[in-house]
Amino acid sequence: MKSEMELKSSLEQFQEEDFGRKMHALIAKLYPICRSITGNGVRETLHIIRQYIPLIIHEVPTGTTVFDWTVPKEWNVRDAYIKNGLGQKVIDFQESNLHLISYSVPIKKKMFLTELKDHLFTLPDRPGWIPYRTTYYKEDWGFCLSHNQLLELKDEEYEVCIDSSLTAGSLTYGEYYLPGATEDEVLISCHICHPSLCNDNLSGISLATYLAKYLSVLSLRYSYRFLFIPGTIGAITWLSLNENRVFRIKHGLVVAGVGDSGRITYKKSRRGDAEIDRAVIQALKESDEDHEILDFFPYGYDERQYCSPGFNLPVGCLMRTPYNRYSEYHTSADNLDFVKPEFLEDSLLKYLEVLNIIENNRRYLNQYPKCEPQLGKRKLYDGMEGKKKQAVDPLAMLWVLNMSDADHSLLDIAMLGQLKFGDVQLAAHALLEKNLLKEV
């Protein structure tokens, strides 16, 4: 007996649906948009996501106090460029939105290269790549370019134009709530504040979108809350506005960097031994694939906000290569060629395997706790050697019977017995049908 979720999360089903290709296509659709922590690029992105799932879009006004922070001014940009003495654009925002430092204030003036260089940023060790830079909370301006482009600039006067606005507006974020059988929630959060960066930003958006779309047709135990928010300030804002209901979050995952070729990596919650931590560890162990488990540290993505000591929510981060371990991070090389459909699909499958454990993890009470009940007379055990392997693992049944004391969950039992969660779950269902267990 398998749950609906377990049946649907087979690799064969994934290959038929071709989720990897679909997720990559969504990334390609979102790639040209200039996003930041506020502004029309965020809105455009959320409106596209709303074509896939019924997203609710929230607007939080500039100046709103959110804990120790304040919702910033809204930033929008129409154009930006640098022209040389011949009137030719040597740096053009229209060619790559990474050329403009995010949140650059408007400017229209002429200056010589010596002065201009103070506002130019490159990667000398990666001379063909454009870096990604921001100036969110300090009013300044600047351009990013490849180091090769910088070396080509002549010592002459340049025209600098940034047609942007920084005014009172709002911070925009998207939320999708998928009700389950209980009000206990699983939080899935991704950041939407980066421009044309595929792995660090868009892969998480795409996976969260398709995960929500996939789960929406299932009968679920937990309710699911999907957040599409600007990094840091978005999570802080959401927590501030929803402080009175975060107690419902029983499990959570931050989605980021899920499209590259690196091994799956999990960063634990601050608690370190939360059920979500153990479920991810169990799922990755069962995959028999190379993976890495990291202890929590207070830097990275929005898990550090959800895991701040005043909340200490059970939220980890499930990714592939961590943000600071691949050279393409925050550069123009994090492009459509860097993320691959097969890795996006594999990441989505890993998420579903984790959620399958969370959805089906139960606690039971052994109804015959004094010595082992006789399994043979209940047709649960055939002691004759040489016969076909039993459908239900006898060892798994013994583990479930011994540890079903209302304190140990099926996940606990799987980890203690070094068994697959599915085998333990199947054993529990068989024992339950014979009235040897009672759910608690």
Kinemage of the C-alpha trace (Angstrom):
@kinemage 1
@onewidth
@group {chain A} dominant
@subgroup {mainchain}
@vectorlist {calphas} color= white
{ca met a 1} P 0.000 0.000 0.000
{ca lys a 2} L 1.543 3.260 -1.108
{ca ser a 3} L 0.426 6.823 -0.670
{ca glu a 4} L -0.712 8.794 -3.693
{ca met a 5} L 2.286 11.055 -3.311
{ca glu a 6} L 4.700 8.115 -3.272
{ca leu a 7} L 3.142 6.630 -6.405
{ca lys a 8} L 3.396 9.895 -8.308
{ca ser a 9} L 6.990 10.642 -7.357
{ca ser a 10} L 8.531 7.838 -9.427
{ca leu a 11} L 11.362 8.688 -11.782
{ca glu a 12} L 9.396 7.172 -14.683
{ca gln a 13} L 6.566 9.639 -14.093
{ca phe a 14} L 9.076 12.483 -14.069
{ca gln a 15} L 10.613 11.393 -17.350
{ca glu a 16} L 7.182 11.238 -18.959
{ca glu a 17} L 6.258 14.708 -17.725
{ca asp a 18} L 9.654 16.169 -18.751
{ca phe a 19} L 9.694 18.544 -15.805
{ca gly a 20} L 13.319 19.489 -16.415
{ca arg a 21} L 12.600 20.907 -19.848
{ca lys a 22} L 9.531 22.748 -18.578
{ca met a 23} L 11.435 24.298 -15.679
{ca his a 24} L 14.240 25.387 -17.989
{ca ala a 25} L 11.682 26.975 -20.322
{ca leu a 26} L 10.274 29.013 -17.427
{ca ile a 27} L 13.791 30.142 -16.516
{ca ala a 28} L 14.322 31.256 -20.134
{ca lys a 29} L 11.068 33.251 -20.010
{ca leu a 30} L 12.121 35.055 -16.813
{ca tyr a 31} L 15.792 35.508 -17.737
{ca pro a 32} L 15.594 38.889 -19.582
{ca ile a 33} L 13.703 40.673 -16.789
{ca cys a 34} L 15.580 43.180 -14.639
{ca arg a 35} L 14.658 42.343 -11.040
{ca ser a 36} L 15.737 43.904 -7.773
{ca ile a 37} L 14.408 43.913 -4.201
{ca thr a 38} L 11.533 46.166 -5.367
{ca gly a 39} L 10.115 47.435 -8.620
{ca asn a 40} L 8.309 46.520 -11.796
{ca gly a 41} L 10.691 43.678 -12.649
{ca val a 42} L 9.532 41.837 -9.528
{ca arg a 43} L 5.902 42.473 -10.440
{ca glu a 44} L 6.404 41.245 -14.004
{ca thr a 45} L 8.080 38.106 -12.687
{ca leu a 46} L 5.241 37.385 -10.256
{ca his a 47} L 2.603 37.940 -12.929
{ca ile a 48} L 4.327 35.336 -15.107
{ca ile a 49} L 4.432 32.862 -12.196
{ca arg a 50} L 0.714 33.513 -11.698
{ca gln a 51} L 0.147 31.948 -15.123
{ca tyr a 52} L 1.275 28.642 -13.550
{ca ile a 53} L -0.130 28.823 -9.999
{ca pro a 54} L -2.787 31.088 -8.387
{ca leu a 55} L -0.318 33.401 -6.716
{ca ile a 56} L -1.491 36.219 -4.434
{ca ile a 57} L 0.627 39.349 -4.904
{ca his a 58} L 1.214 41.589 -1.885
{ca glu a 59} L 2.435 45.201 -1.820
{ca val a 60} L 4.066 46.551 1.377
{ca pro a 61} L 4.503 50.357 1.366
{ca thr a 62} L 7.867 52.091 1.536
{ca gly a 63} L 8.618 53.167 5.091
{ca thr a 64} L 6.872 50.218 6.761
{ca thr a 65} L 8.815 49.189 9.867
{ca val a 66} L 9.670 45.483 9.842
{ca phe a 67} L 11.561 44.636 13.032
{ca asp a 68} L 14.886 46.520 12.885
{ca trp a 69} L 14.471 47.277 9.168
{ca thr a 70} L 12.376 49.613 7.037
{ca val a 71} L 10.859 48.760 3.668
{ca pro a 72} L 13.037 50.758 1.236
{ca lys a 73} L 12.160 53.078 -1.590
{ca glu a 74} L 11.061 51.440 -4.803
{ca trp a 75} L 13.626 51.305 -7.608
{ca asn a 76} L 12.886 51.180 -11.308
{ca val a 77} L 15.139 51.653 -14.317
{ca arg a 78} L 14.256 52.464 -17.894
{ca asp a 79} L 17.697 52.723 -19.467
{ca ala a 80} L 21.379 53.105 -18.655
{ca tyr a 81} L 24.476 53.456 -20.793
{ca ile a 82} L 27.955 54.921 -21.161
{ca lys a 83} L 28.860 56.587 -24.472
{ca asn a 84} L 32.346 57.335 -25.710
{ca gly a 85} L 33.500 60.491 -27.453
{ca leu a 86} L 32.031 59.279 -30.753
{ca gly a 87} L 28.605 58.831 -29.193
{ca gln a 88} L 28.872 55.032 -29.285
{ca lys a 89} L 27.492 53.008 -26.391
{ca val a 90} L 30.401 51.145 -24.852
{ca ile a 91} L 28.277 49.914 -21.923
{ca asp a 92} L 24.595 49.258 -22.586
{ca phe a 93} L 21.998 48.152 -20.018
{ca gln a 94} L 19.805 46.944 -22.875
{ca glu a 95} L 22.421 44.337 -23.791
{ca ser a 96} L 22.716 42.976 -20.233
{ca asn a 97} L 20.878 44.191 -17.155
{ca leu a 98} L 23.898 43.091 -15.107
{ca his a 99} L 25.748 46.122 -16.490
{ca leu a 100} L 23.922 48.419 -14.079
{ca ile a 101} L 24.500 48.176 -10.336
{ca ser a 102} L 21.103 47.479 -8.808
{ca tyr a 103} L 19.540 50.487 -7.070
{ca ser a 104} L 21.794 52.983 -8.868
{ca val a 105} L 20.454 56.509 -8.496
{ca pro a 106} L 19.713 58.545 -11.649
{ca ile a 107} L 22.579 60.435 -13.222
{ca lys a 108} L 23.207 62.334 -16.453
{ca lys a 109} L 26.662 63.859 -16.806
{ca lys a 110} L 29.974 63.759 -18.633
{ca met a 111} L 33.258 62.725 -17.050
{ca phe a 112} L 36.711 61.530 -17.974
{ca leu a 113} L 37.831 57.922 -17.534
{ca thr a 114} L 39.820 58.668 -14.366
{ca glu a 115} L 36.651 59.767 -12.551
{ca leu a 116} L 34.467 57.163 -14.223
{ca lys a 117} L 36.678 54.271 -13.079
{ca asp a 118} L 35.604 54.832 -9.472
{ca his a 119} L 32.156 53.646 -10.567
{ca leu a 120} L 33.217 50.679 -12.723
{ca phe a 121} L 33.462 47.089 -11.442
{ca thr a 122} L 35.029 44.070 -13.124
{ca leu a 123} L 36.425 40.598 -12.403
{ca pro a 124} L 40.104 40.680 -13.419
{ca asp a 125} L 40.473 36.930 -12.816
{ca arg a 126} L 37.438 36.238 -15.055
{ca pro a 127} L 38.046 38.861 -17.766
{ca gly a 128} L 35.148 37.823 -20.001
{ca trp a 129} L 32.431 37.859 -17.327
{ca ile a 130} L 30.264 40.692 -15.993
{ca pro a 131} L 29.874 40.760 -12.196
{ca tyr a 132} L 26.592 41.377 -10.363
{ca arg a 133} L 26.652 44.182 -7.764
{ca thr a 134} L 24.080 46.106 -5.717
{ca thr a 135} L 23.838 49.281 -3.670
{ca tyr a 136} L 20.504 48.654 -1.949
{ca tyr a 137} L 20.913 50.670 1.228
{ca lys a 138} L 23.407 53.325 0.149
{ca glu a 139} L 22.423 55.831 -2.518
{ca asp a 140} L 25.160 55.489 -5.115
{ca trp a 141} L 25.587 54.441 -8.722
{ca gly a 142} L 27.844 52.326 -10.871
{ca phe a 143} L 28.291 49.981 -13.811
{ca cys a 144} L 29.596 46.434 -14.120
{ca leu a 145} L 31.457 45.265 -17.210
{ca ser a 146} L 33.856 42.588 -18.277
{ca his a 147} L 37.507 43.315 -17.568
{ca asn a 148} L 38.169 42.991 -21.285
{ca gln a 149} L 35.717 45.843 -21.905
{ca leu a 150} L 37.441 47.973 -19.288
{ca leu a 151} L 40.819 47.485 -20.939
{ca glu a 152} L 39.379 48.729 -24.235
{ca leu a 153} L 38.180 52.045 -22.793
{ca lys a 154} L 40.238 55.008 -23.968
{ca asp a 155} L 41.305 57.898 -21.805
{ca glu a 156} L 38.667 60.329 -23.027
{ca glu a 157} L 35.437 61.986 -21.921
{ca tyr a 158} L 32.342 59.789 -21.576
{ca glu a 159} L 28.632 60.477 -21.330
{ca val a 160} L 27.036 58.632 -18.430
{ca cys a 161} L 23.274 58.144 -18.279
{ca ile a 162} L 21.187 56.242 -15.729
{ca asp a 163} L 17.484 56.781 -16.307
{ca ser a 164} L 16.198 55.344 -13.033
{ca ser a 165} L 13.888 56.330 -10.199
{ca leu a 166} L 14.127 55.791 -6.455
{ca thr a 167} L 10.849 56.892 -4.920
{ca ala a 168} L 8.202 55.979 -2.364
{ca gly a 169} L 6.467 52.845 -3.577
{ca ser a 170} L 6.311 49.344 -2.188
{ca leu a 171} L 8.000 45.991 -1.742
{ca thr a 172} L 6.249 43.283 -3.744
{ca tyr a 173} L 6.120 39.573 -2.970
{ca gly a 174} L 4.064 36.557 -4.007
{ca glu a 175} L 2.383 33.937 -1.838
{ca tyr a 176} L 0.560 30.710 -2.670
{ca tyr a 177} L -1.227 28.784 0.061
{ca leu a 178} L -2.174 25.184 -0.658
{ca pro a 179} L -4.492 23.826 2.075
{ca gly a 180} L -4.057 20.280 3.320
{ca ala a 181} L -5.843 18.059 5.839
{ca thr a 182} L -4.313 20.020 8.748
{ca glu a 183} L -3.364 23.640 9.331
{ca asp a 184} L 0.216 22.601 10.113
{ca glu a 185} L 2.373 24.048 7.345
{ca val a 186} L 5.361 23.252 5.182
{ca leu a 187} L 7.081 26.470 4.086
{ca ile a 188} L 8.773 26.608 0.682
{ca ser a 189} L 10.624 29.898 0.125
{ca cys a 190} L 12.667 31.284 -2.765
{ca his a 191} L 14.170 34.706 -3.537
{ca ile a 192} L 13.120 36.735 -6.585
{ca cys a 193} L 15.389 39.788 -6.334
{ca his a 194} L 18.161 39.042 -8.839
{ca pro a 195} L 18.264 40.079 -12.507
{ca ser a 196} L 19.572 37.704 -15.184
{ca leu a 197} L 21.111 35.041 -12.941
{ca cys a 198} L 19.827 31.551 -13.703
{ca asn a 199} L 21.085 29.254 -10.951
{ca asp a 200} L 21.266 31.610 -7.999
{ca asn a 201} L 17.818 33.030 -8.569
{ca leu a 202} L 15.705 31.631 -11.372
{ca ser a 203} L 16.271 27.923 -10.717
{ca gly a 204} L 14.731 28.299 -7.262
{ca ile a 205} L 11.775 30.248 -8.637
{ca ser a 206} L 11.163 27.645 -11.320
{ca leu a 207} L 11.444 24.649 -8.981
{ca ala a 208} L 9.141 26.232 -6.397
{ca thr a 209} L 6.590 27.012 -9.118
{ca tyr a 210} L 6.538 23.488 -10.510
{ca leu a 211} L 6.614 21.930 -7.057
{ca ala a 212} L 3.522 23.947 -6.138
{ca lys a 213} L 1.840 23.024 -9.425
{ca tyr a 214} L 2.664 19.334 -8.858
{ca leu a 215} L 1.422 19.245 -5.258
{ca ser a 216} L -1.790 21.088 -6.075
{ca val a 217} L -3.398 17.936 -7.520
{ca leu a 218} L -2.533 15.672 -4.568
{ca ser a 219} L -4.383 14.921 -1.365
{ca leu a 220} L -1.991 16.298 1.242
{ca arg a 221} L -1.617 15.924 4.987
{ca tyr a 222} L 0.103 19.280 5.486
{ca ser a 223} L -0.807 22.681 4.160
{ca tyr a 224} L 1.887 24.265 1.996
{ca arg a 225} L 2.887 27.926 1.859
{ca phe a 226} L 5.034 29.034 -1.081
{ca leu a 227} L 6.789 32.405 -0.788
{ca phe a 228} L 8.372 34.264 -3.716
{ca ile a 229} L 10.149 37.102 -1.929
{ca pro a 230} L 13.062 39.522 -2.269
{ca gly a 231} L 16.098 38.160 -0.433
{ca thr a 232} L 16.637 39.246 3.187
{ca ile a 233} L 14.244 42.223 3.315
{ca gly a 234} L 11.435 40.084 1.850
{ca ala a 235} L 11.760 37.332 4.452
{ca ile a 236} L 12.070 39.917 7.227
{ca thr a 237} L 8.963 41.686 5.944
{ca trp a 238} L 6.914 38.491 5.678
{ca leu a 239} L 7.930 37.345 9.169
{ca ser a 240} L 7.105 40.751 10.614
{ca leu a 241} L 3.649 40.777 9.026
{ca asn a 242} L 2.908 37.132 9.922
{ca glu a 243} L 4.529 36.805 13.320
{ca asn a 244} L 1.280 35.654 14.936
{ca arg a 245} L 0.935 32.570 12.706
{ca val a 246} L 4.452 31.275 12.104
{ca phe a 247} L 3.840 28.709 14.864
{ca arg a 248} L 2.011 26.677 12.222
{ca ile a 249} L 5.234 26.099 10.256
{ca lys a 250} L 6.351 22.583 11.156
{ca his a 251} L 8.833 22.085 8.311
{ca gly a 252} L 10.468 24.373 5.771
{ca leu a 253} L 12.930 24.511 2.900
{ca val a 254} L 14.624 27.438 1.183
{ca val a 255} L 15.052 26.721 -2.538
{ca ala a 256} L 18.163 28.101 -4.250
{ca gly a 257} L 20.857 26.985 -6.671
{ca val a 258} L 19.118 23.842 -7.910
{ca gly a 259} L 20.050 23.854 -11.606
{ca asp a 260} L 23.823 23.313 -11.737
{ca ser a 261} L 25.720 20.045 -12.117
{ca gly a 262} L 27.036 19.874 -8.555
{ca arg a 263} L 26.035 17.329 -5.955
{ca ile a 264} L 22.964 17.884 -3.798
{ca thr a 265} L 23.831 19.806 -0.630
{ca tyr a 266} L 21.672 20.343 2.425
{ca lys a 267} L 22.210 23.026 5.031
{ca lys a 268} L 20.485 22.087 8.263
{ca ser a 269} L 18.141 24.290 10.211
{ca arg a 270} L 19.467 26.064 13.287
{ca arg a 271} L 17.903 23.302 15.388
{ca gly a 272} L 20.048 20.742 13.619
{ca asp a 273} L 17.835 17.759 14.419
{ca ala a 274} L 14.420 18.970 13.277
{ca glu a 275} L 12.231 16.495 11.431
{ca ile a 276} L 12.963 18.280 8.144
{ca asp a 277} L 16.695 17.859 8.772
{ca arg a 278} L 16.326 14.141 9.392
{ca ala a 279} L 13.936 13.689 6.459
{ca val a 280} L 16.406 15.289 4.026
{ca ile a 281} L 19.299 13.260 5.418
{ca gln a 282} L 17.258 10.052 5.055
{ca ala a 283} L 16.162 10.873 1.487
{ca leu a 284} L 19.682 11.726 0.359
{ca lys a 285} L 21.105 8.614 1.986
{ca glu a 286} L 18.536 6.466 0.200
{ca ser a 287} L 19.434 8.065 -3.138
{ca asp a 288} L 22.859 6.378 -3.028
{ca glu a 289} L 24.229 9.496 -4.714
{ca asp a 290} L 27.057 11.737 -3.622
{ca his a 291} L 25.765 14.511 -1.390
{ca glu a 292} L 26.853 16.812 1.411
{ca ile a 293} L 25.244 17.795 4.719
{ca leu a 294} L 26.214 21.150 6.233
{ca asp a 295} L 25.562 22.371 9.747
{ca phe a 296} L 23.684 25.635 10.086
{ca phe a 297} L 25.630 28.889 9.868
{ca pro a 298} L 24.124 32.408 9.992
{ca tyr a 299} L 24.939 33.419 6.438
{ca gly a 300} L 23.566 32.447 3.048
{ca tyr a 301} L 19.950 32.635 1.921
{ca asp a 302} L 16.747 33.371 3.836
{ca glu a 303} L 17.061 30.348 6.106
{ca arg a 304} L 19.060 32.687 8.331
{ca gln a 305} L 15.950 34.857 8.813
{ca tyr a 306} L 13.585 31.940 9.451
{ca cys a 307} L 16.169 30.438 11.812
{ca ser a 308} L 16.923 33.661 13.697
{ca pro a 309} L 16.733 32.996 17.465
{ca gly a 310} L 13.447 34.846 17.900
{ca phe a 311} L 11.768 32.382 15.513
{ca asn a 312} L 14.088 29.346 15.296
{ca leu a 313} L 11.832 27.735 12.707
{ca pro a 314} L 12.649 24.255 11.365
{ca val a 315} L 13.801 25.542 7.979
{ca gly a 316} L 16.827 24.266 6.065
{ca cys a 317} L 18.200 24.974 2.599
{ca leu a 318} L 18.243 22.232 -0.044
{ca met a 319} L 20.443 23.169 -2.998
{ca arg a 320} L 23.116 21.796 -5.281
{ca thr a 321} L 26.468 23.623 -5.223
{ca pro a 322} L 26.412 26.197 -2.387
{ca tyr a 323} L 26.418 29.834 -3.472
{ca asn a 324} L 30.079 30.511 -2.638
{ca arg a 325} L 31.528 27.395 -4.243
{ca tyr a 326} L 31.067 27.969 -7.971
{ca ser a 327} L 32.880 30.627 -9.919
{ca glu a 328} L 29.822 31.535 -12.005
{ca tyr a 329} L 27.996 32.788 -8.883
{ca his a 330} L 26.838 36.418 -9.244
{ca thr a 331} L 28.297 36.776 -12.727
{ca ser a 332} L 27.028 36.767 -16.300
{ca ala a 333} L 28.291 33.176 -16.588
{ca asp a 334} L 25.312 32.089 -14.471
{ca asn a 335} L 23.317 31.951 -17.671
{ca leu a 336} L 20.934 29.664 -19.548
{ca asp a 337} L 23.773 27.326 -20.487
{ca phe a 338} L 24.888 26.919 -16.865
{ca val a 339} L 21.616 25.388 -15.664
{ca lys a 340} L 20.530 22.109 -17.256
{ca pro a 341} L 17.098 20.452 -17.474
{ca glu a 342} L 18.397 17.148 -16.109
{ca phe a 343} L 19.738 18.769 -12.943
{ca leu a 344} L 16.574 20.799 -12.429
{ca glu a 345} L 14.548 17.610 -12.739
{ca asp a 346} L 16.809 15.733 -10.335
{ca ser a 347} L 16.495 18.543 -7.789
{ca leu a 348} L 12.701 18.513 -8.056
{ca leu a 349} L 12.670 14.753 -7.544
{ca lys a 350} L 14.810 15.150 -4.405
{ca tyr a 351} L 12.338 17.694 -3.039
{ca leu a 352} L 9.441 15.320 -3.648
{ca glu a 353} L 11.278 12.460 -1.990
{ca val a 354} L 11.811 14.608 1.101
{ca leu a 355} L 8.185 15.736 1.155
{ca asn a 356} L 7.032 12.159 0.678
{ca ile a 357} L 8.758 11.280 3.949
{ca ile a 358} L 7.311 14.306 5.728
{ca glu a 359} L 3.806 13.570 4.434
{ca asn a 360} L 3.885 9.900 5.424
{ca asn a 361} L 5.789 10.049 8.699
{ca arg a 362} L 3.542 8.728 11.475
{ca arg a 363} L 3.751 7.445 15.032
{ca tyr a 364} L 2.142 4.168 16.085
{ca leu a 365} L 1.554 2.178 19.236
{ca asn a 366} L 2.221 -1.557 19.296
{ca gln a 367} L -0.973 -3.357 20.389
{ca tyr a 368} L 0.973 -6.475 21.428
{ca pro a 369} L 3.968 -4.955 23.222
{ca lys a 370} L 4.753 -7.929 25.461
{ca cys a 371} L 7.094 -10.022 23.307
{ca glu a 372} L 6.709 -10.317 19.556
{ca pro a 373} L 3.268 -11.097 18.169
{ca gln a 374} L 3.090 -14.171 15.972
{ca leu a 375} L 3.366 -12.899 12.433
{ca gly a 376} L 3.054 -16.268 10.701
{ca lys a 377} L -0.536 -16.923 11.755
{ca arg a 378} L -1.432 -13.526 10.367
{ca lys a 379} L 0.241 -14.401 7.039
{ca leu a 380} L 2.832 -11.667 7.540
{ca tyr a 381} L 5.802 -13.988 7.747
{ca asp a 382} L 6.831 -17.126 5.866
{ca gly a 383} L 9.789 -18.767 7.535
{ca met a 384} L 10.488 -21.256 4.743
{ca glu a 385} L 13.853 -20.603 3.109
{ca gly a 386} L 14.321 -20.570 -0.624
{ca lys a 387} L 10.984 -18.960 -1.370
{ca lys a 388} L 10.477 -15.666 -3.129
{ca lys a 389} L 11.326 -12.558 -1.157
{ca gln a 390} L 8.376 -11.308 0.844
{ca ala a 391} L 6.603 -8.161 -0.283
{ca val a 392} L 6.998 -6.730 3.206
{ca asp a 393} L 10.501 -6.802 4.714
{ca pro a 394} L 10.357 -8.986 7.875
{ca leu a 395} L 13.189 -7.025 9.472
{ca ala a 396} L 11.325 -3.783 8.877
{ca met a 397} L 8.240 -5.273 10.567
{ca leu a 398} L 10.285 -6.265 13.606
{ca trp a 399} L 11.782 -2.801 13.845
{ca val a 400} L 8.364 -1.161 13.557
{ca leu a 401} L 6.846 -3.450 16.191
{ca asn a 402} L 9.706 -2.931 18.623
{ca met a 403} L 9.928 0.842 18.293
{ca ser a 404} L 6.239 1.696 17.966
{ca asp a 405} L 5.902 3.087 21.479
{ca ala a 406} L 4.206 6.360 20.447
{ca asp a 407} L 7.530 8.174 20.840
{ca his a 408} L 9.316 6.934 17.711
{ca ser a 409} L 8.100 7.933 14.250
{ca leu a 410} L 8.544 5.876 11.095
{ca leu a 411} L 11.420 8.183 10.157
{ca asp a 412} L 13.055 7.530 13.519
{ca ile a 413} L 12.689 3.793 12.947
{ca ala a 414} L 14.106 3.959 9.414
{ca met a 415} L 17.148 5.843 10.650
{ca leu a 416} L 17.678 3.597 13.684
{ca gly a 417} L 17.360 0.410 11.625
{ca gln a 418} L 19.251 1.819 8.627
{ca leu a 419} L 16.252 0.924 6.502
{ca lys a 420} L 14.560 2.630 3.587
{ca phe a 421} L 11.653 4.796 4.659
{ca gly a 422} L 9.390 3.148 2.077
{ca asp a 423} L 10.115 -0.302 3.517
{ca val a 424} L 9.309 0.879 7.027
{ca gln a 425} L 6.144 2.587 5.825
{ca leu a 426} L 5.039 -0.556 3.963
{ca ala a 427} L 5.680 -2.649 7.075
{ca ala a 428} L 3.630 -0.287 9.203
{ca his a 429} L 0.708 -0.427 6.776
{ca ala a 430} L 0.785 -4.253 6.808
{ca leu a 431} L 0.856 -4.354 10.622
{ca leu a 432} L -1.883 -1.748 10.841
{ca glu a 433} L -4.169 -3.814 8.604
{ca lys a 434} L -3.756 -6.743 11.014
{ca asn a 435} L -4.588 -4.513 14.022
{ca leu a 436} L -1.087 -4.943 15.432
{ca leu a 437} L -0.572 -1.168 15.470
{ca lys a 438} L -2.682 1.853 16.339
{ca glu a 439} L -1.898 5.331 15.018
{ca val a 440} L -1.337 7.953 17.699
